[in-house]
Amino acid sequence: MKQVVSLSIFIGIIIIALFGFINSPTALLLGFIFSLFFKSSFDKLIHNSIQILLKISIIGLGFGMYLKDTIETSSDGLGLTFFSILFTVGLGFLLTRLLKIDKNLGHLITSGTSICGGSAIAAISPVIRANSKTISVALGVVFTLNAIALFVFPLLGHLLNLNQHQFGLWCAIAIHDTSSVVGAALGYGDEALRIATTVKLSRTLWIVPLSVISMFIFKTKGERIKIPYFILLFIIAITINSYNFLPEIATQSIVTISKKLLIVTLFLVGSTISIKDLISTGYKPILLAFSLWVFIAIFSLIYITF
């Protein structure tokens, strides 16, 4: 009976996610709550689904990106993006070693913090062959910070008297997940939303070079290095969208579906998190993510205001 109830709740939450009634942090939280009260009897299927859906989602998101927007992004935005990623990734490698955190976990947290949260983790995790537990912890930590940022950043923006241009840049750089970037900028003003979205898209493109670098860093001895198919398809998706090879209604639908699939994936990821795993992970991954978040927020704010 309990198994029937748990399966019904599990499927019900997935349906709710597909209809867009919950956001990313909520999905992850619901998955975690589900894991507290119910023990899944299909863990292997969930883990396999996570890998597949993460790849599909990241490819689909490419249909919402434009090469032209990236090229036309202001030099200030491009410079800030480049240096913030460079310094954050460098600091992440250093802190991972100093804190003696698992190399895969440290790299996923660093990737998610420096580029674009769940999308970066989705792209990097298959490249470095991270297991579901590592992905779960990385996503859990990064998306917790995203949820906090969604509420905190607009308040800080007004407190610091940032104009819309400054706030849009700050959101795009210092907040990791696209949904949180858009959510934070939406209430600040149209200009902030436009700048945040444009710079965020250019920032997301850095998934590709970071994925290639990750393959070199984490490659198995004697193994031939190949660019994963989903990275190639991600680039192809951006190109298709940029040159209007598909009607706009089709690309918009693909992006919408991809975002919903990503939310479903986050619920699945949350359902694999356990209190035991979090306790065994310790405080260090949280300390790493929080330190990188504070660094990138302060660095980008100083860069923008001075």
Helices and strands as residue ranges (DSSP letters): H 2-18, H 24-37, H 43-61, G 62-64, H 67-72, H 75-98, H 103-111, I 112-116, H 117-127, H 132-159, H 164-174, H 178-186, H 190-204, H 207-218, H 229-242, H 248-271, H 275-281, H 284-305
